[in-house]
Amino acid sequence: MNAVLIGVLVYVVLQLIVGVLVSRGIRSESDYLVAGRRIGLGLATFSMFATWFGAETCVGAAGRFYADGMAGGVRDPFGYAIALFVVGLVFAVPLWKRGLSTLADLFRQRYGSRTERFAALIMAPTSVFWAAAQIHAFGKVLHSASDLSIAAAITIATGVVILYTCTGGLLADVMTDLIQGIAIIIGLGILLAVLMIKPDVHLMDAWRQLDPAKFNVFGGGGSGWAKAELWAVTILGSVVAQEVAARVLGTKSAAIARRSTYLGGAMYLAVGLVPAFLGLVGATLLPGLKDADTVLPELAQRHLPTFLYILFAGALVSAILSTVDSTLLAAASLISHNFIVSFRPGMPDRTKLLLARGGVIAFGLVAYGLALSADSVIELVDQANGIGSAGILVLMAFGLFSTFGGARTGFATLAVGLGTWVYGTYVGKWECTYLISLACSFATYLVAGCIERSLNARGRESATT
């Protein structure tokens, strides 16, 4: 067993210990799902940052900048950072004031239990696919640092992630997110600093040699509609993520909920520019890579001594763990709290807690199967983006800021949003499936809301006569 693998395993064990210690204070479903609503500004900020800063940001984004220049940053860091700013500006305060445990609770309050259950079934798969993507990436890290096969590495990664997430819930997530966030910043900072001071690298020369076309954020191939689609699904699809909602709902106050999303978004953008920069200059430093996603690991392996490479590998593992624990918890909370428990609202709190933990195990195993069967992280991420989220966004906006529309309107909107997305993705192969799905969802809400209001008015008239 080499030094890098030992270092990574020691780091993972420390994270597990934190999760186990925190689990001793978990007494209720509220403790598990929203940390008893006692998360302060510092923890919330680092958790907002670290939750989104996954393997896709460290490895995938650097690869896209390597291949496509600034146009490769639509998702990371630009799109996801904007999404956090939008949450803080528009949704954080009204969501917090509702006193919810999950985002789907809003749909029960405004549109009834049937819409709540439907929304939970739509939102949970997104989190499972994201979890599978991170587990797949974790397995690749272990594989590259040892003689383990990909399958064995993914199996070990799954066991670690399930145990880590199952024990402490959201409070363990945010506390370890603080550690992981610091590790990410240190790891990327070390790599950047070493590359800047090494005389044989010539980092700034590589920067000056870049083609000016590489700096066009809206460049790259594809039509204008395709580019608008990518920006929309990245920003708007992320706004309705349960992972973000959980952190907003778990904070101590509405002010902390808003400020933590702003600060988390700013931190995400600032730190995310490091792999973006290294991906850009990597095109000059490491020309002709067969796999663009290997640019960051290649730079680290070539230029960092063993001890510093261990720190960098720990940072990469941190990025993965900080995302996967949140995604598994999100899927489990939606299905246990908003689907199963909704059929038995009088269920004891201890049973709800066991159910939520059981959900983490079940979805962890599902993610494990997906991770084993997938060829790449990108394949899983592409499947996670946009699944029915257009209807969720429309319902959340109207639900928070309007009394227009009721139970039938909410259910119809979700059905149309999901239906148009599935058809456009798998049958019609539309270029801008998400935008069409969003437009159809919005139109459905307006039309169905008017019809429902008319029917309700007629019902009241009949009751008075």
ZITA-V851951 format. One record per backbone hydrogen bond with DSSP energy under -1.0 kcal/mol. CO is the residue of the C=O (numbers start at 0). NH is the residue of the N-H. If there is no record, write none. Layout:
BEGIN
co=[CO:CO]
nh=[NH:NH]
END
This chain:
BEGIN
co=[1:2:3:4:5:6:7:8:9:10:11:12:13:14:15:16:17:18:21:22:27:28:29:29:31:33:38:39:40:41:42:43:44:45:46:47:48:51:53:54:54:55:58:59:60:61:62:63:64:68:69:72:73:74:76:77:78:79:80:81:82:83:84:85:86:86:90:91:92:94:95:102:103:104:105:106:107:111:112:113:114:115:116:117:118:119:122:123:124:125:126:127:128:129:130:131:132:133:134:135:136:137:138:139:140:142:148:149:150:151:152:153:154:155:156:157:158:159:160:161:162:164:167:168:169:170:171:172:173:174:175:176:177:178:179:180:181:182:183:184:185:186:187:188:189:190:191:192:193:197:201:202:203:204:206:210:211:212:213:215:222:223:224:225:226:227:228:229:230:231:234:237:240:241:243:244:245:249:252:253:254:255:256:257:258:259:260:261:262:263:264:265:266:267:268:270:271:272:273:274:275:276:277:279:280:280:281:290:291:293:294:295:296:297:298:299:304:305:306:307:308:309:310:311:312:313:314:315:316:317:319:320:322:323:324:325:326:327:328:329:330:331:332:333:334:335:339:343:347:348:349:350:351:352:353:354:355:356:357:358:359:360:361:362:363:364:365:366:367:368:369:375:376:377:378:379:380:387:388:389:390:391:392:393:394:395:396:397:405:406:407:408:409:410:411:412:413:414:415:416:417:418:419:420:421:422:422:423:431:432:433:434:435:436:437:438:439:440:441:442:443:444:445:446:447:448:449:450:451:452:453:454:455:456:457:458:459]
nh=[5:6:7:8:9:10:11:12:13:14:15:16:17:18:19:20:21:22:24:25:31:32:33:35:169:36:251:43:44:45:46:47:48:49:50:51:52:53:57:58:59:60:62:63:64:65:66:67:68:71:72:77:78:79:80:81:82:83:84:85:86:87:88:89:90:91:94:95:96:97:98:105:107:108:109:110:111:115:116:117:118:119:120:121:122:123:126:127:128:129:130:131:132:133:134:135:136:137:138:139:140:141:142:143:144:145:152:153:154:155:156:157:158:159:160:161:162:163:164:165:166:168:171:172:173:174:175:176:177:178:179:180:181:182:183:184:185:186:187:188:189:190:191:192:193:194:195:196:197:200:205:206:207:208:209:213:214:215:69:218:226:227:228:229:230:231:232:233:234:235:238:240:244:245:247:248:249:38:256:257:258:259:260:261:262:263:264:265:266:267:268:269:270:271:272:273:275:276:277:278:279:280:281:282:283:284:285:293:294:297:298:299:300:301:302:303:308:309:310:311:312:313:314:315:316:317:318:319:320:321:323:324:326:327:328:329:330:331:332:333:334:335:336:337:339:340:342:346:351:352:353:354:355:356:357:358:359:360:361:362:363:364:365:366:367:368:369:370:371:372:373:379:380:381:382:383:384:391:392:393:394:395:396:397:398:399:400:401:409:410:411:412:413:414:415:416:417:418:419:420:421:422:423:424:425:426:427:429:435:436:437:438:439:440:441:442:443:444:445:446:447:448:449:450:451:452:453:454:455:456:457:458:459:460:461:462:463]
END
